[in-house]
């Protein structure tokens, strides 16, 4: 029993870590680090593990080095230091993973806890949502008069009932879906029925949440696995077209839901990109090389709004909603290069392999690569924790674990 607890504590803590930050708030992160420190006491051969898996740390060390450099040269040192403090997790989490001993059993514990947590939160959210509807049906009807549709109001209310940002929650769901779609490779669940049920259930949650970018990412990932499935199993042309038609039908049915339909209608005039021209101009003025200093992208936008006013009616504040532009503005060419290294590092480690054969790495590249286009989540602690936990395991899988993808071809 004690051995099982020792073996499972660290994977358990790492699996629930992203959920703690996104659902309970960043104030609980230091408490988790105390638990990690206690769990590491029972880890054996930490120096040996560190030496064996040291490659996992390289992209994070590069990123931290760039952040520190542009903190020092930032004209607002206090503001830069606040952002740098959040980046501590960008190094601490990989270090925890690297100095620990990982095998197939511990990896499966991590994956099962992550998926189970996603499932139970999804189930809890639907139950609580249903309870809200039953007890507030009159209020929902009243709001329908303002929103134009009762279902529109209820769909909008869905993530707020459990107090979560719908985009971040959607990215956790997609991460679980990637693992479930990779079950044939990872061999986490023996039951195909249970796997299919989980995939269906989580997709329903994702559609109700109705965040545009996560749904696009999810569609691309499902298409990727669909193509792989048809290629490996020699599926007939009729079945290929049927599967593709089913996937696209589900997507477009979801697009007809009132909340997502409304969001899609405003995409062509999306106010999230309102400040992007200012960002491009600032980057150009710095000759595409220099940066303004860590945290200064918001200050540039603030001065722009003071000077010219703000015509937006939905999204206020000075967030670019784009990690690439924000990092480029703050830290110049070094910032954007360090970010690209973080994204593509699994492929750098596996440069000898044909890129299209590794669906797990490609799926998470799609998730992070497109997700960073609409959210600057590497400047938020909950986003840093989510990205770093997942990326560290991707790097570790490339460094330490046997590749089984070839057996699926």
C-alpha positions as CSV (number, residue, x, y, z in Angstrom):
1,X,0.0,0.0,0.0
2,X,2.8,2.4,1.0
3,X,4.7,1.5,-2.2
4,X,1.6,2.2,-4.3
5,X,1.1,5.6,-2.6
6,X,4.8,6.5,-3.2
7,X,4.5,5.4,-6.8
8,X,1.3,7.3,-7.5
9,X,1.6,10.5,-5.6
10,X,3.8,12.4,-8.0
11,X,1.8,11.4,-11.2
12,X,-1.4,12.3,-9.3
13,X,-0.2,15.8,-8.3
14,X,1.1,16.5,-11.9
15,X,-2.2,15.3,-13.4
16,X,-4.4,17.6,-11.3
17,X,-2.0,20.5,-11.4
18,X,-3.4,22.2,-14.5
19,X,-7.0,21.8,-13.2
20,X,-6.0,23.5,-9.9
21,X,-4.8,26.6,-11.7
22,X,-7.7,26.8,-14.1
23,X,-10.5,26.0,-11.8
24,X,-9.4,27.0,-8.3
25,X,-7.1,29.8,-9.1
26,X,-3.4,30.7,-9.1
27,X,-3.3,31.2,-5.3
28,X,-3.2,27.4,-4.8
29,X,-0.1,26.9,-7.0
30,X,2.4,27.5,-4.1
31,X,0.6,25.0,-2.0
32,X,1.0,22.4,-4.8
33,X,4.7,23.1,-4.9
34,X,5.0,22.2,-1.2
35,X,3.4,18.9,-1.9
36,X,5.7,18.3,-4.9
37,X,8.7,19.0,-2.6
38,X,7.4,16.4,-0.1
39,X,6.8,13.9,-2.9
40,X,10.3,14.3,-4.3
41,X,11.8,13.2,-1.0
42,X,10.7,9.7,-1.8
43,X,12.1,9.7,-5.4
44,X,15.2,7.6,-5.8
45,X,18.3,8.3,-8.0
46,X,17.4,11.9,-8.7
47,X,20.9,12.8,-9.9
48,X,20.9,9.8,-12.3
49,X,17.4,10.7,-13.6
50,X,18.5,14.4,-14.1
51,X,21.5,13.3,-16.1
52,X,19.5,10.9,-18.2
53,X,16.7,13.3,-19.0
54,X,18.6,16.6,-19.0
55,X,17.6,17.3,-22.7
56,X,14.0,17.9,-21.5
57,X,15.2,21.1,-19.7
58,X,17.0,22.7,-22.7
59,X,14.0,24.6,-24.3
60,X,12.8,25.8,-20.9
61,X,16.3,27.0,-19.9
62,X,16.5,29.0,-23.2
63,X,13.0,30.5,-22.6
64,X,13.9,31.5,-19.0
65,X,17.2,33.0,-20.1
66,X,15.4,35.2,-22.6
67,X,12.7,36.2,-20.0
68,X,15.5,37.2,-17.5
69,X,17.4,39.2,-20.2
70,X,14.4,41.3,-21.1
71,X,13.4,41.7,-17.5
72,X,16.7,43.3,-16.8
73,X,16.5,45.7,-19.8
74,X,12.8,46.5,-19.3
75,X,12.1,50.2,-18.6
76,X,9.5,49.1,-16.0
77,X,11.5,46.6,-13.9
78,X,8.7,46.0,-11.4
79,X,6.2,45.1,-14.0
80,X,8.6,42.8,-15.8
81,X,9.5,41.1,-12.5
82,X,5.8,40.3,-11.9
83,X,5.7,38.5,-15.3
84,X,9.0,36.8,-14.6
85,X,7.7,35.5,-11.3
86,X,5.1,33.5,-13.1
87,X,7.7,32.0,-15.4
88,X,9.3,30.2,-12.4
89,X,6.9,27.3,-13.2
90,X,8.3,27.1,-16.7
91,X,11.5,25.7,-15.1
92,X,10.3,24.2,-11.8
93,X,7.7,21.8,-13.3
94,X,10.2,20.3,-15.9
95,X,12.8,19.9,-13.1
96,X,10.3,18.0,-11.0
97,X,9.5,15.7,-13.9
98,X,13.2,15.2,-15.0
99,X,14.5,14.3,-11.5
100,X,11.8,11.7,-11.1
101,X,11.8,8.1,-12.2
102,X,9.2,7.4,-14.9
103,X,8.1,4.1,-16.3
104,X,5.0,2.9,-18.2
105,X,3.1,2.3,-15.0
106,X,3.6,5.9,-13.7
107,X,2.8,7.4,-17.1
108,X,-0.5,5.5,-17.2
109,X,-1.3,6.7,-13.7
110,X,-0.7,10.3,-14.9
111,X,-2.8,9.9,-18.0
112,X,-5.7,8.1,-16.3
113,X,-5.9,10.7,-13.5
114,X,-5.8,13.5,-16.1
115,X,-8.6,11.9,-18.1
116,X,-10.7,10.9,-15.1
117,X,-10.4,14.4,-13.7
118,X,-11.6,15.8,-17.0
119,X,-14.5,13.4,-17.2
120,X,-15.7,14.0,-13.6
121,X,-15.5,17.8,-14.0
122,X,-17.4,17.5,-17.2
123,X,-20.0,15.3,-15.5
124,X,-20.2,17.6,-12.6
125,X,-20.7,20.6,-14.8
126,X,-23.6,19.0,-16.7
127,X,-25.3,17.9,-13.5
128,X,-24.8,21.4,-11.9
129,X,-26.0,23.0,-15.2
130,X,-29.1,20.8,-15.2
131,X,-29.8,21.6,-11.6
132,X,-29.5,25.3,-12.4
133,X,-31.9,25.0,-15.3
134,X,-34.5,23.1,-13.2
135,X,-34.3,25.7,-10.4
136,X,-34.1,28.8,-12.5
137,X,-36.4,28.1,-15.5
138,X,-38.5,31.2,-14.9
139,X,-35.4,33.4,-14.8
140,X,-34.0,31.7,-18.0
141,X,-37.3,32.5,-19.8
142,X,-37.0,36.1,-18.7
143,X,-33.4,36.3,-20.0
144,X,-34.5,34.7,-23.2
145,X,-36.4,37.9,-24.0
146,X,-33.1,39.8,-23.8
147,X,-30.9,37.3,-25.4
148,X,-33.4,36.3,-28.1
149,X,-33.2,32.6,-27.2
150,X,-33.4,30.7,-23.9
151,X,-30.9,28.2,-25.1
152,X,-28.5,31.0,-26.1
153,X,-28.6,32.3,-22.5
154,X,-28.2,28.9,-21.0
155,X,-25.3,28.0,-23.3
156,X,-23.6,31.3,-22.3
157,X,-24.2,30.5,-18.7
158,X,-22.8,26.9,-18.9
159,X,-19.1,27.6,-18.0
160,X,-20.0,30.4,-15.6
161,X,-22.0,28.0,-13.4
162,X,-18.8,26.1,-12.5
163,X,-16.7,29.3,-12.6
164,X,-14.2,28.5,-15.4
165,X,-12.8,30.3,-18.4
166,X,-14.4,28.3,-21.3
167,X,-11.3,28.5,-23.5
168,X,-8.9,27.1,-20.9
169,X,-11.4,24.4,-19.9
170,X,-11.8,23.5,-23.6
171,X,-8.0,23.1,-24.0
172,X,-7.9,20.6,-21.1
173,X,-10.7,18.6,-22.7
174,X,-8.9,18.6,-26.1
175,X,-5.7,17.3,-24.3
176,X,-7.7,14.4,-22.9
177,X,-9.2,13.8,-26.3
178,X,-5.8,13.6,-27.9
179,X,-4.7,10.9,-25.4
180,X,-8.0,9.0,-25.9
181,X,-7.6,9.1,-29.7
182,X,-4.0,7.8,-29.2
183,X,-5.2,5.0,-27.0
184,X,-4.1,2.3,-29.6
185,X,-0.6,3.6,-29.2
186,X,-0.5,4.4,-25.5
187,X,-2.6,1.4,-24.5
188,X,-4.2,3.2,-21.5
189,X,-7.6,1.7,-21.7
190,X,-8.4,-1.9,-22.8
191,X,-12.1,-1.3,-23.4
192,X,-12.8,0.3,-26.8
193,X,-16.4,1.0,-25.7
194,X,-15.2,3.0,-22.7
195,X,-12.8,4.9,-24.9
196,X,-15.5,5.7,-27.4
197,X,-17.8,6.8,-24.6
198,X,-15.3,9.2,-23.2
199,X,-14.5,10.7,-26.6
200,X,-18.2,11.2,-27.3
201,X,-18.9,12.7,-23.8
202,X,-16.0,15.1,-23.9
203,X,-16.9,16.2,-27.4
204,X,-20.4,17.0,-26.2
205,X,-18.9,19.2,-23.4
206,X,-16.7,20.9,-25.9
207,X,-19.5,21.7,-28.3
208,X,-21.7,23.2,-25.5
209,X,-18.8,25.4,-24.4
210,X,-18.7,26.8,-27.9
211,X,-15.3,28.4,-28.0
212,X,-14.3,29.0,-31.6
213,X,-10.6,28.3,-31.6
214,X,-10.8,25.1,-29.5
215,X,-13.5,23.8,-31.8
216,X,-11.4,24.4,-34.8
217,X,-8.4,22.8,-33.2
218,X,-10.6,19.8,-32.2
219,X,-11.9,19.4,-35.7
220,X,-8.3,19.4,-37.2
221,X,-7.1,16.9,-34.6
222,X,-10.0,14.6,-35.3
223,X,-9.4,14.8,-39.0
224,X,-5.7,14.0,-38.4
225,X,-6.6,10.8,-36.5
226,X,-9.4,10.0,-39.0
227,X,-6.9,10.1,-41.9
228,X,-4.5,7.9,-39.9
229,X,-7.2,5.4,-39.1
230,X,-8.3,5.1,-42.7
231,X,-4.7,4.7,-43.8
232,X,-3.7,2.0,-41.3
233,X,-6.9,0.0,-41.5
234,X,-7.3,0.1,-45.3
235,X,-10.8,1.4,-45.0
236,X,-12.9,1.4,-48.2
237,X,-13.6,4.6,-50.0
238,X,-17.3,4.5,-49.1
239,X,-16.5,4.1,-45.4
240,X,-13.9,6.9,-45.6
241,X,-16.4,9.3,-47.1
242,X,-19.0,8.2,-44.5
243,X,-16.7,8.9,-41.6
244,X,-15.6,12.2,-43.0
245,X,-19.3,13.2,-43.6
246,X,-20.2,12.2,-40.1
247,X,-17.4,14.3,-38.6
248,X,-18.2,17.3,-40.7
249,X,-21.9,16.9,-39.9
250,X,-21.3,16.9,-36.2
251,X,-19.1,20.0,-36.5
252,X,-21.7,22.0,-38.5
253,X,-24.5,20.9,-36.2
254,X,-22.5,22.3,-33.4
255,X,-21.9,25.5,-35.4
256,X,-25.7,26.0,-35.6
257,X,-25.9,26.2,-31.8
258,X,-26.9,29.8,-31.0
259,X,-23.9,30.9,-29.0
260,X,-21.3,29.5,-31.4
261,X,-23.3,30.8,-34.4
262,X,-23.2,34.3,-32.9
263,X,-19.5,34.0,-32.3
264,X,-18.9,32.9,-35.8
265,X,-20.9,35.8,-37.2
266,X,-18.6,38.3,-35.5
267,X,-15.4,36.6,-36.5
268,X,-14.9,38.7,-39.6
269,X,-14.9,41.8,-37.3
270,X,-13.3,40.2,-34.3
271,X,-12.2,42.8,-31.8
272,X,-9.6,40.5,-30.4
273,X,-7.4,41.5,-33.3
274,X,-8.1,45.2,-32.9
275,X,-4.5,45.9,-31.6
276,X,-2.7,43.6,-33.9
277,X,-1.8,46.4,-36.4
278,X,-0.2,48.4,-33.6
279,X,1.8,45.3,-32.7
280,X,3.0,44.8,-36.2
281,X,4.0,48.5,-36.5
282,X,6.0,48.3,-33.2
283,X,7.8,45.1,-34.3
284,X,8.6,46.8,-37.6
285,X,9.9,49.9,-35.9
286,X,12.3,47.7,-33.9
287,X,13.6,46.3,-37.2
288,X,12.1,42.9,-36.4
289,X,15.0,42.2,-34.0
290,X,14.7,44.3,-30.8
291,X,12.0,44.1,-28.1
292,X,10.4,46.8,-26.0
293,X,11.2,45.0,-22.7
294,X,9.2,42.4,-20.8
295,X,5.6,43.6,-20.1
296,X,5.9,46.6,-22.4
297,X,3.5,45.4,-25.0
298,X,0.6,46.3,-22.8
299,X,2.1,49.7,-22.1
300,X,2.4,50.4,-25.9
301,X,-1.3,49.5,-26.4
302,X,-2.3,51.6,-23.4
303,X,-0.6,54.7,-24.9
304,X,-2.3,53.9,-28.3
305,X,-5.7,53.8,-26.7
306,X,-5.1,57.0,-24.8
307,X,-4.0,58.7,-28.0
308,X,-6.6,57.5,-30.4
309,X,-9.4,56.1,-28.2
310,X,-11.0,52.6,-28.2
311,X,-13.8,51.8,-30.5
312,X,-14.4,48.2,-29.2
313,X,-17.6,47.2,-27.5
314,X,-16.8,43.6,-26.4
315,X,-13.1,43.2,-25.5
316,X,-11.5,45.9,-23.4
317,X,-8.0,46.0,-21.9
318,X,-4.7,45.8,-23.5
319,X,-4.3,42.1,-24.2
320,X,-3.2,41.3,-27.7
321,X,-4.8,37.8,-27.4
322,X,-1.8,36.5,-29.3
323,X,1.2,35.0,-27.6
324,X,3.4,35.3,-30.7
325,X,2.8,39.1,-31.1
326,X,3.1,39.8,-27.4
327,X,6.3,37.9,-27.0
328,X,7.7,39.4,-30.2
329,X,6.9,43.0,-29.0
330,X,8.3,42.4,-25.6
331,X,11.4,40.3,-26.4
332,X,12.1,40.7,-30.1
333,X,13.5,38.0,-32.3
334,X,14.9,36.1,-29.3
335,X,11.5,35.9,-27.7
336,X,9.8,34.5,-30.8
337,X,12.6,32.0,-31.4
338,X,12.5,30.7,-27.8
339,X,8.7,30.3,-28.2
340,X,9.1,28.3,-31.5
341,X,11.7,26.1,-29.8
342,X,9.2,25.3,-27.1
343,X,6.6,24.4,-29.7
344,X,8.8,22.3,-32.0
345,X,11.2,20.7,-29.6
346,X,9.6,17.2,-29.8
347,X,10.2,17.2,-33.5
348,X,13.8,18.4,-33.0
349,X,14.4,15.5,-30.6
350,X,12.8,13.1,-33.2
351,X,14.3,14.6,-36.3
352,X,15.2,11.2,-37.7
353,X,11.5,10.2,-37.8
354,X,9.0,11.1,-40.5
355,X,7.0,13.9,-39.0
356,X,3.5,12.7,-40.1
357,X,3.9,9.4,-38.2
358,X,3.7,11.0,-34.8
359,X,0.1,12.0,-34.3
360,X,0.5,12.8,-30.6
361,X,3.2,15.4,-31.1
362,X,1.4,16.9,-34.2
363,X,-1.9,17.1,-32.3
364,X,-0.4,19.0,-29.4
365,X,1.5,21.2,-31.9
366,X,-1.9,22.1,-33.4
367,X,-3.4,22.7,-30.0
368,X,-0.6,25.0,-28.7
369,X,0.4,26.5,-32.1
370,X,-3.2,27.6,-32.9
371,X,-4.2,28.2,-29.2
372,X,-1.4,30.8,-28.8
373,X,-2.8,32.7,-31.8
374,X,-5.9,33.7,-29.8
375,X,-4.7,33.6,-26.1
376,X,-1.5,34.9,-24.5
377,X,-1.7,32.0,-22.0
378,X,2.1,31.8,-21.4
379,X,1.8,35.1,-19.6
380,X,-0.8,33.7,-17.2
381,X,0.2,31.2,-14.5
382,X,-2.7,28.8,-15.2
383,X,-1.7,28.8,-18.9
384,X,2.0,28.3,-18.1
385,X,1.3,25.3,-15.8
386,X,-1.0,23.7,-18.4
387,X,1.5,24.2,-21.2
388,X,4.6,23.1,-19.2
389,X,3.1,19.9,-17.7
390,X,1.9,18.7,-21.1
391,X,5.1,19.8,-22.9
392,X,7.4,18.3,-20.4
393,X,5.8,14.9,-20.9
394,X,6.0,15.2,-24.6
395,X,9.7,16.0,-24.4
396,X,10.2,13.2,-21.9
397,X,8.4,10.7,-24.2
398,X,10.8,11.8,-27.0
399,X,13.9,11.5,-24.9
400,X,13.3,8.4,-22.7
401,X,10.5,6.2,-23.9
402,X,10.5,3.6,-26.7
403,X,8.7,4.8,-29.8
404,X,5.8,2.5,-30.7
405,X,4.4,4.5,-33.6
406,X,6.2,2.4,-36.1
407,X,4.3,-0.7,-35.0
408,X,1.0,1.1,-36.0
409,X,2.0,1.5,-39.6
